[in-house]
Amino acid sequence: MQRLSNDAYTTSDLSRADVDAMTGPVVLEFGTSWCGVCRATQPAIASAFAGHRDVQHWKIEDGPGRRLGRSFGVKLWPTLVFLRDGVEVTRLVRPRDAATIADALARIDPA
């Protein structure tokens, strides 16, 4: 698996089975590059991730016809789903600050 740059949302067909099989700490970030709230949240996300280099961060483009977001019940962007060994530990919907994101990251990666 890869860690994506903080400005690229992937349109790959990552499946729920792929996600469920992931090991270690993983964050799925659902959103789009044209979403204003998603763009505004990027500095807080980048800041929170600075201390968690071992966490896989997948930015998943969401929208009509995108099954992965539906399988997680995503309704608003950005939604960050925090997983450990393929199991959801917590999630944040439209997080506002780096501290909130860092607290969620600490639950999956006590670096």
Phi and psi in degrees as GROMACS dihedral restraints (atoms count N, CA, C in turn):
[ dihedral_restraints ]
;  ai    aj    ak    al  type     phi  dphi    fc
    3     4     5     6     1  -127.7    20    10
    4     5     6     7     1   161.0    20    10
    6     7     8     9     1  -105.6    20    10
    7     8     9    10     1   123.2    20    10
    9    10    11    12     1   -86.6    20    10
   10    11    12    13     1   157.1    20    10
   12    13    14    15     1   -66.9    20    10
   13    14    15    16     1   161.3    20    10
   15    16    17    18     1   -74.9    20    10
   16    17    18    19     1    -0.6    20    10
   18    19    20    21     1  -119.1    20    10
   19    20    21    22     1     3.5    20    10
   21    22    23    24     1  -114.8    20    10
   22    23    24    25     1   121.1    20    10
   24    25    26    27     1   -96.1    20    10
   25    26    27    28     1   131.8    20    10
   27    28    29    30     1   -85.3    20    10
   28    29    30    31     1   145.0    20    10
   30    31    32    33     1  -107.4    20    10
   31    32    33    34     1    15.2    20    10
   33    34    35    36     1   -63.3    20    10
   34    35    36    37     1   161.0    20    10
   36    37    38    39     1   -91.7    20    10
   37    38    39    40     1    53.8    20    10
   39    40    41    42     1   -61.8    20    10
   40    41    42    43     1   127.1    20    10
   42    43    44    45     1   -98.1    20    10
   43    44    45    46     1   165.8    20    10
   45    46    47    48     1   -63.0    20    10
   46    47    48    49     1   -35.8    20    10
   48    49    50    51     1   -62.6    20    10
   49    50    51    52     1   -39.6    20    10
   51    52    53    54     1   -60.5    20    10
   52    53    54    55     1   -45.1    20    10
   54    55    56    57     1   -65.6    20    10
   55    56    57    58     1   -45.8    20    10
   57    58    59    60     1   -60.9    20    10
   58    59    60    61     1   -25.8    20    10
   60    61    62    63     1   -89.0    20    10
   61    62    63    64     1    -5.7    20    10
   63    64    65    66     1   -66.5    20    10
   64    65    66    67     1   144.4    20    10
   66    67    68    69     1  -112.8    20    10
   67    68    69    70     1   152.7    20    10
   69    70    71    72     1    79.6    20    10
   70    71    72    73     1  -169.1    20    10
   72    73    74    75     1   -80.1    20    10
   73    74    75    76     1   131.5    20    10
   75    76    77    78     1  -139.3    20    10
   76    77    78    79     1   140.6    20    10
   78    79    80    81     1  -121.9    20    10
   79    80    81    82     1   126.0    20    10
   81    82    83    84     1  -100.0    20    10
   82    83    84    85     1   123.5    20    10
   84    85    86    87     1  -109.8    20    10
   85    86    87    88     1   111.1    20    10
   87    88    89    90     1   -94.6    20    10
   88    89    90    91     1   131.9    20    10
   90    91    92    93     1   174.6    20    10
   91    92    93    94     1  -160.8    20    10
   93    94    95    96     1  -144.3    20    10
   94    95    96    97     1   159.5    20    10
   96    97    98    99     1   -71.2    20    10
   97    98    99   100     1   -20.5    20    10
   99   100   101   102     1   -94.7    20    10
  100   101   102   103     1    -2.8    20    10
  102   103   104   105     1   -75.3    20    10
  103   104   105   106     1   119.8    20    10
  105   106   107   108     1   -61.3    20    10
  106   107   108   109     1   -40.8    20    10
  108   109   110   111     1   -66.8    20    10
  109   110   111   112     1   -39.6    20    10
  111   112   113   114     1   -60.4    20    10
  112   113   114   115     1   -46.6    20    10
  114   115   116   117     1   -64.1    20    10
  115   116   117   118     1   -41.3    20    10
  117   118   119   120     1   -66.6    20    10
  118   119   120   121     1   -26.0    20    10
  120   121   122   123     1   -83.5    20    10
  121   122   123   124     1   -16.6    20    10
  123   124   125   126     1   -56.5    20    10
  124   125   126   127     1   -42.0    20    10
  126   127   128   129     1   -61.7    20    10
  127   128   129   130     1   -39.6    20    10
  129   130   131   132     1   -66.1    20    10
  130   131   132   133     1   -40.9    20    10
  132   133   134   135     1   -63.6    20    10
  133   134   135   136     1   -47.5    20    10
  135   136   137   138     1   -60.7    20    10
  136   137   138   139     1   -42.1    20    10
  138   139   140   141     1   -63.0    20    10
  139   140   141   142     1   -45.1    20    10
  141   142   143   144     1   -64.5    20    10
  142   143   144   145     1   -37.8    20    10
  144   145   146   147     1   -74.5    20    10
  145   146   147   148     1   -14.6    20    10
  147   148   149   150     1   -55.2    20    10
  148   149   150   151     1   -33.8    20    10
  150   151   152   153     1   -95.5    20    10
  151   152   153   154     1    10.6    20    10
  153   154   155   156     1  -133.3    20    10
  154   155   156   157     1    64.0    20    10
  156   157   158   159     1   -67.1    20    10
  157   158   159   160     1   -20.9    20    10
  159   160   161   162     1   -88.7    20    10
  160   161   162   163     1    -1.8    20    10
  162   163   164   165     1   -85.9    20    10
  163   164   165   166     1   127.7    20    10
  165   166   167   168     1   -74.3    20    10
  166   167   168   169     1   131.5    20    10
  168   169   170   171     1  -121.2    20    10
  169   170   171   172     1   109.9    20    10
  171   172   173   174     1  -107.0    20    10
  172   173   174   175     1   118.9    20    10
  174   175   176   177     1   -96.4    20    10
  175   176   177   178     1   110.7    20    10
  177   178   179   180     1  -105.8    20    10
  178   179   180   181     1   120.3    20    10
  180   181   182   183     1   -68.1    20    10
  181   182   183   184     1   127.6    20    10
  183   184   185   186     1  -113.9    20    10
  184   185   186   187     1   161.9    20    10
  186   187   188   189     1   150.9    20    10
  187   188   189   190     1  -171.5    20    10
  189   190   191   192     1   -55.2    20    10
  190   191   192   193     1   134.9    20    10
  192   193   194   195     1    81.4    20    10
  193   194   195   196     1     1.2    20    10
  195   196   197   198     1   -96.0    20    10
  196   197   198   199     1   104.9    20    10
  198   199   200   201     1   -71.9    20    10
  199   200   201   202     1   -32.2    20    10
  201   202   203   204     1   -62.5    20    10
  202   203   204   205     1   -45.7    20    10
  204   205   206   207     1   -60.7    20    10
  205   206   207   208     1   -39.1    20    10
  207   208   209   210     1   -65.4    20    10
  208   209   210   211     1   -36.9    20    10
  210   211   212   213     1   -65.9    20    10
  211   212   213   214     1   -23.0    20    10
  213   214   215   216     1   -99.3    20    10
  214   215   216   217     1     3.2    20    10
  216   217   218   219     1    69.0    20    10
  217   218   219   220     1    29.7    20    10
  219   220   221   222     1   -70.2    20    10
  220   221   222   223     1   129.2    20    10
  222   223   224   225     1  -123.4    20    10
  223   224   225   226     1   -30.2    20    10
  225   226   227   228     1  -125.2    20    10
  226   227   228   229     1   152.2    20    10
  228   229   230   231     1  -113.4    20    10
  229   230   231   232     1   149.2    20    10
  231   232   233   234     1   -76.0    20    10
  232   233   234   235     1   148.0    20    10
  234   235   236   237     1  -118.2    20    10
  235   236   237   238     1   126.1    20    10
  237   238   239   240     1  -107.7    20    10
  238   239   240   241     1   122.8    20    10
  240   241   242   243     1  -108.8    20    10
  241   242   243   244     1   121.1    20    10
  243   244   245   246     1  -100.4    20    10
  244   245   246   247     1   119.9    20    10
  246   247   248   249     1  -121.3    20    10
  247   248   249   250     1   152.3    20    10
  249   250   251   252     1  -131.2    20    10
  250   251   252   253     1   117.9    20    10
  252   253   254   255     1    53.2    20    10
  253   254   255   256     1    44.4    20    10
  255   256   257   258     1    80.3    20    10
  256   257   258   259     1     2.2    20    10
  258   259   260   261     1  -113.1    20    10
  259   260   261   262     1   130.2    20    10
  261   262   263   264     1   -66.7    20    10
  262   263   264   265     1   129.3    20    10
  264   265   266   267     1  -101.8    20    10
  265   266   267   268     1   -42.4    20    10
  267   268   269   270     1  -161.6    20    10
  268   269   270   271     1   172.8    20    10
  270   271   272   273     1  -149.2    20    10
  271   272   273   274     1   156.1    20    10
  273   274   275   276     1  -128.2    20    10
  274   275   276   277     1   134.3    20    10
  276   277   278   279     1  -112.9    20    10
  277   278   279   280     1   120.9    20    10
  279   280   281   282     1    51.6    20    10
  280   281   282   283     1    56.9    20    10
  282   283   284   285     1   -63.5    20    10
  283   284   285   286     1   146.9    20    10
  285   286   287   288     1  -102.5    20    10
  286   287   288   289     1   -25.5    20    10
  288   289   290   291     1  -142.6    20    10
  289   290   291   292     1   159.9    20    10
  291   292   293   294     1   -65.0    20    10
  292   293   294   295     1   -33.5    20    10
  294   295   296   297     1   -63.3    20    10
  295   296   297   298     1   -40.9    20    10
  297   298   299   300     1   -63.8    20    10
  298   299   300   301     1   -43.1    20    10
  300   301   302   303     1   -66.8    20    10
  301   302   303   304     1   -42.2    20    10
  303   304   305   306     1   -62.4    20    10
  304   305   306   307     1   -38.3    20    10
  306   307   308   309     1   -62.5    20    10
  307   308   309   310     1   -41.8    20    10
  309   310   311   312     1   -67.5    20    10
  310   311   312   313     1   -40.5    20    10
  312   313   314   315     1   -60.8    20    10
  313   314   315   316     1   -38.1    20    10
  315   316   317   318     1   -63.9    20    10
  316   317   318   319     1   -24.1    20    10
  318   319   320   321     1   -73.1    20    10
  319   320   321   322     1   -23.7    20    10
  321   322   323   324     1  -110.1    20    10
  322   323   324   325     1   -17.3    20    10
  324   325   326   327     1  -145.2    20    10
  325   326   327   328     1    85.1    20    10
  327   328   329   330     1   -74.9    20    10
  328   329   330   331     1    49.5    20    10
